Amino acid sequence: MSLNTFGHIFRVTTWGESHGPALGATVDGVPPGVALDERQIQHWLDRRKPGQSKYTTQRREPDQVRILSGVFEGQTTGTPVQLMIENTDQRSKDYSEIAEKFRPGHADITYWQKYGIRDYRGGGRSSARETAARVAAGGLARAALAQMVPGIQITGYMTQIGPHGIDRERMDMGQIDENPFWCPDAQAADHWAGYLDGLRKSGNSVGAVIEVVARGVPAGLGAPVYGKLDTDLAAAMMSINAVKGVEIGEGMAAATLTGEDNADEIFMGNDGQPVYSSNHAGGILGGISTGQDVVVRFAVKPTSSILKPRQTITKSGEAAEIITKGRHDPCVGIRAVPVGEAMMACVLLDHLLLHRGQIGENRGRIG
């Protein structure tokens, strides 16, 4: 299985399986001199790890990260950084009954058709467990961004569970860490709790929409035509397990707007920098960042492993019924929030390094 790496200069290769001894990431292209220790990365992993509420899988993993290379005396050396997270709470026996069956909605059948072999213990590489490695790499990217672009902020939150969305008039970013859903609308979070309780107890699952916003992104990141910032952001978010749709800025809703409504009018600010009347473009024009907030949304499908009986086939082609036992997220989108933040950090750092390598400082002047 190839293609386990993403990025151009800041390159992340993830490795390991859900029920293997460990998983992790090898990160190449890390700038030297970035202050880094395991605690900085652990902070972000602690936000993603399972078992923190009744609304996520009850698999108990400490997700303790170890830095094996690329850091000396508290600073990155510029050589590859190896990050490792041990698996400690696997229950592979939960999956023994599905060794010969394909779970509907899961990657089981396509992995088998392509490779002729699959790791049925939790899905192997197709498991959401793989995203722990991305979050670790994202913690490294955040450390580098904080040093190179002081003031940059990356914030993710849920805007919808199933058919139930937030009221943007009630959005309060201070509420994100106050509920188990990363929800900026306290009233919506209360409603979601009851809704998800019912689904969880019935053995069902549901999808979600996550929004990730990066503030303080400098203008000029990204390049036409095939190196667009939004191209790489869309690919990064779509590569997250269970993601089925990605939007930048207004996204699909832009098709409902007129040109007059969609255009973000431009004015000169008091500081001599351009300001915009709105941000329908999501902070990216022509694939290049404008200096506004970069806004990305992605849709996560319902968890495929559910306790509801489903019809399927076996590897020998016989009809069968399947119920997936084990510990699963009733809404895997909840733990996708820190994963989306991590992917945003990795892509922004990668494009910042590309920009500095080709351009250095922005060349165009206004005023």
C-alpha positions in Angstrom: 0.0 0.0 0.0 1.7 3.2 -1.2 0.7 6.9 -0.9 0.8 7.2 2.9 2.5 10.7 2.6 1.1 14.2 2.1 2.7 17.6 1.8 5.2 19.2 -0.5 8.0 20.5 1.8 6.5 19.7 5.2 5.8 16.0 4.4 3.9 13.7 6.8 4.0 9.9 6.4 1.6 8.1 8.8 2.1 4.4 9.6 0.6 1.7 11.8 -2.8 0.0 12.3 -5.7 0.3 14.7 -4.9 -3.0 16.4 -1.2 -3.1 15.8 1.4 -2.5 18.5 1.8 1.2 17.7 1.1 3.9 15.1 2.7 7.2 14.3 4.1 9.7 11.9 7.4 10.4 10.2 7.6 14.2 9.5 10.2 15.4 7.1 10.9 19.1 6.1 10.6 20.4 9.7 12.3 23.7 10.0 15.3 23.6 12.4 15.2 25.6 15.6 11.6 25.1 16.5 11.1 24.8 20.3 9.4 21.4 20.8 8.8 18.8 23.4 6.4 15.9 23.9 4.1 18.0 26.1 3.3 20.4 23.3 2.2 17.6 21.0 0.4 15.7 23.8 -1.9 18.7 24.4 -3.5 18.2 21.0 -3.6 14.4 21.3 -5.4 14.7 24.6 -8.2 16.6 22.8 -8.7 13.7 20.2 -8.2 10.6 22.4 -11.2 8.3 22.8 -13.2 7.5 25.9 -13.6 11.1 27.1 -17.4 11.1 27.1 -20.3 8.7 26.5 -20.7 10.1 23.0 -17.4 8.6 21.8 -15.9 5.1 21.6 -15.1 3.7 25.1 -11.8 2.3 23.9 -9.3 3.6 26.5 -6.1 4.8 24.9 -3.8 7.2 26.6 -2.4 8.2 23.2 1.0 9.0 24.8 3.3 10.4 22.2 7.1 9.7 22.0 9.5 11.7 19.9 12.1 9.3 18.7 14.2 11.6 16.4 14.7 15.0 15.0 14.8 17.0 18.3 17.9 17.8 20.4 18.1 19.9 23.5 14.5 21.0 23.1 14.7 22.1 19.5 14.1 20.6 16.1 17.3 19.8 14.2 15.8 20.0 10.6 16.1 16.2 10.3 13.0 13.9 10.2 10.9 13.8 13.3 9.6 10.4 14.2 6.5 10.3 16.4 5.2 7.1 18.0 1.9 6.4 19.8 1.5 2.9 21.3 -1.8 1.0 21.2 -2.7 -0.3 24.6 -6.4 -1.1 24.7 -7.0 -3.3 21.6 -9.8 -5.9 21.7 -9.3 -7.7 18.5 -11.6 -10.5 19.5 -14.5 -8.1 19.0 -13.9 -8.4 15.3 -13.4 -12.1 14.9 -17.0 -12.6 13.6 -16.5 -10.2 10.7 -13.3 -11.7 9.4 -15.2 -13.3 6.5 -17.9 -10.7 6.1 -17.8 -7.1 4.7 -19.3 -4.4 6.8 -21.7 -2.2 4.7 -20.5 1.4 4.4 -16.9 0.4 5.4 -13.7 0.0 3.4 -13.6 -3.8 4.0 -14.8 -4.7 0.6 -12.7 -2.3 -1.4 -9.5 -3.1 0.6 -10.2 -6.8 -0.1 -10.9 -6.3 -3.8 -7.8 -4.2 -4.3 -5.2 -5.9 -2.1 -6.6 -9.4 -1.6 -5.8 -9.1 2.1 -7.3 -6.9 4.8 -6.8 -6.3 8.6 -10.3 -6.9 9.9 -9.2 -5.9 13.5 -10.9 -2.5 13.6 -10.2 -1.8 10.0 -6.5 -1.5 10.1 -5.4 1.6 8.1 -9.0 2.5 7.4 -9.8 3.0 11.1 -10.3 6.4 12.6 -7.5 5.4 14.9 -5.1 6.4 12.1 -6.0 10.0 12.7 -4.0 10.1 16.0 -0.9 10.2 13.9 -2.2 13.2 12.0 -3.0 15.1 15.2 0.6 14.4 16.5 2.0 15.8 13.2 -0.4 18.7 13.5 0.9 19.5 16.9 4.4 19.8 15.4 3.1 22.0 12.6 1.4 24.3 15.2 4.6 24.7 17.1 6.4 25.8 13.9 3.6 28.1 12.8 3.5 29.8 16.2 7.2 30.6 15.8 7.1 31.7 12.2 3.7 33.5 12.2 3.0 34.7 15.7 -0.7 35.2 16.3 -2.0 32.6 13.9 -5.0 30.7 15.4 -6.7 27.5 14.2 -10.1 26.7 15.7 -12.4 23.8 14.8 -16.0 23.2 15.9 -19.1 21.3 15.0 -21.9 23.1 13.2 -24.3 20.2 12.6 -25.1 16.7 13.9 -27.5 14.8 11.6 -30.2 17.3 10.6 -29.6 19.5 13.6 -27.5 22.6 13.0 -26.3 25.5 15.2 -27.8 29.0 15.2 -25.0 31.2 14.0 -26.6 34.2 15.8 -25.9 32.3 19.1 -22.3 31.4 18.3 -19.9 31.9 21.2 -16.4 30.5 20.7 -16.0 30.4 24.5 -18.5 27.5 24.5 -16.4 25.2 22.3 -14.5 23.6 25.2 -17.6 23.6 27.5 -19.4 20.7 25.9 -18.5 17.3 24.5 -19.4 18.3 20.9 -17.0 21.2 20.3 -20.1 23.2 19.7 -20.1 27.1 19.8 -23.9 27.1 20.4 -24.7 26.0 24.0 -28.4 25.6 23.2 -27.7 23.4 20.2 -25.2 21.3 22.3 -28.0 20.6 24.9 -30.3 19.4 22.1 -27.6 17.3 20.5 -27.0 15.5 23.8 -30.5 14.1 23.9 -30.6 13.3 20.3 -27.3 11.4 20.4 -28.3 9.6 23.6 -31.2 8.1 21.7 -29.1 7.0 18.8 -26.4 5.6 21.0 -28.8 3.5 23.1 -30.4 2.1 19.9 -27.1 1.0 18.5 -27.2 3.5 15.6 -25.0 6.4 14.4 -25.1 9.7 12.7 -23.0 12.1 10.6 -21.8 15.6 11.3 -20.4 18.8 9.8 -17.2 20.4 11.1 -15.9 23.9 10.4 -12.2 24.8 10.8 -11.2 28.5 10.8 -7.6 29.8 10.6 -7.1 33.4 11.7 -4.0 35.5 11.1 -3.0 33.6 7.9 -0.8 36.0 5.9 -1.8 36.9 2.4 0.1 35.2 -0.5 0.0 31.5 0.5 -0.8 29.2 -2.4 -0.1 29.3 -6.1 -1.9 28.9 -9.4 -2.8 26.6 -11.1 -2.2 23.3 -9.5 -0.7 24.4 -6.2 -3.7 26.2 -4.9 -4.1 26.5 -1.1 -7.7 25.5 -1.3 -6.8 22.5 -3.5 -4.5 21.1 -0.8 -6.9 22.0 2.0 -9.7 20.1 0.2 -7.5 17.1 -0.4 -6.3 17.1 3.2 -9.8 17.2 4.7 -11.1 14.7 2.2 -8.3 12.3 3.2 -9.7 12.1 6.8 -11.4 8.8 7.4 -15.2 9.0 6.8 -15.2 12.5 5.2 -17.5 12.7 2.2 -17.6 16.4 1.4 -15.5 19.5 1.7 -16.4 23.2 1.3 -14.2 26.4 1.2 -15.9 29.6 2.3 -19.5 29.7 1.0 -18.9 26.4 -0.7 -21.9 24.8 -2.4 -24.1 27.6 -1.3 -22.2 30.0 -3.6 -24.2 28.5 -6.5 -27.3 30.1 -5.0 -25.8 33.6 -4.9 -25.6 36.3 -7.6 -22.3 37.8 -8.5 -23.3 40.9 -6.7 -24.0 39.0 -3.5 -21.0 36.7 -3.7 -18.3 39.4 -4.4 -16.3 40.4 -1.3 -16.0 44.1 -1.8 -12.5 45.6 -1.1 -11.6 48.8 0.7 -8.5 50.3 2.2 -8.2 50.0 5.9 -6.8 52.6 8.3 -3.5 50.6 8.6 -3.0 50.8 4.8 -4.0 47.2 4.2 -7.0 46.0 2.2 -10.1 45.0 4.1 -13.1 43.1 2.8 -16.8 43.6 3.3 -17.5 39.9 3.6 -15.7 36.5 3.3 -17.7 34.4 0.9 -14.4 33.2 -0.6 -13.3 31.7 2.6 -10.0 33.7 2.7 -8.8 32.3 -0.7 -8.9 33.9 -4.1 -7.4 32.2 -7.2 -5.9 29.6 -4.8 -4.0 32.3 -2.9 -4.8 33.4 0.7 -6.1 37.0 1.0 -5.2 37.6 4.6 -8.8 37.0 5.8 -9.9 34.0 7.8 -9.4 30.7 6.0 -12.7 28.8 6.4 -13.1 25.1 5.6 -16.1 22.8 6.3 -16.3 19.1 5.9 -19.0 16.5 6.2 -18.4 13.2 8.1 -20.6 10.2 7.3 -22.3 8.1 10.1 -20.0 5.5 11.7 -20.3 2.4 9.6 -19.9 0.0 12.5 -23.3 -0.2 14.2 -25.3 -2.7 16.3 -28.2 -2.7 13.8 -28.3 -5.8 11.6 -27.4 -5.2 8.0 -27.4 -7.3 4.9 -24.0 -8.1 3.3 -22.0 -10.8 1.6 -19.0 -13.0 2.6 -15.6 -13.3 0.9 -17.0 -16.4 -0.9 -20.0 -14.4 -2.2 -22.7 -15.8 0.1 -25.5 -13.7 1.5 -25.1 -12.9 5.2 -26.4 -10.7 8.0 -23.9 -8.7 10.1 -23.9 -6.8 13.4 -20.7 -5.1 14.3 -19.7 -5.6 17.9 -17.1 -3.6 19.7 -16.6 0.0 20.9 -17.6 2.6 18.3 -18.4 6.3 18.1 -22.1 7.0 17.7 -20.9 10.1 15.9 -17.3 9.9 14.7 -17.5 13.5 13.7 -17.0 14.6 17.3 -13.4 13.4 17.4 -12.8 14.7 13.8 -12.7 18.3 15.1 -9.0 18.2 16.3 -8.1 16.1 13.3 -9.4 18.9 11.0 -7.5 21.4 12.9 -4.3 19.3 12.6 -4.7 19.0 8.8 -5.3 22.8 8.5 -2.0 23.3 10.5 0.0 20.9 8.3 -1.2 22.4 5.0 -0.7 26.0 6.2 2.9 25.3 7.3 3.6 23.5 4.1 2.4 26.4 2.0 4.2 28.9 4.2 7.5 27.0 3.5 6.7 26.8 -0.2 6.0 30.6 -0.3 9.2 31.5 1.5 11.2 29.2 -0.7 9.9 30.7 -4.0 8.9 34.3 -3.1 10.4 35.1 0.3 8.4 38.2 1.1 5.3 39.3 -0.9 6.4 41.4 -3.8 3.2 43.3 -4.7 2.5 46.6 -3.0 -0.9 48.4 -2.6 -1.0 52.2 -2.1 
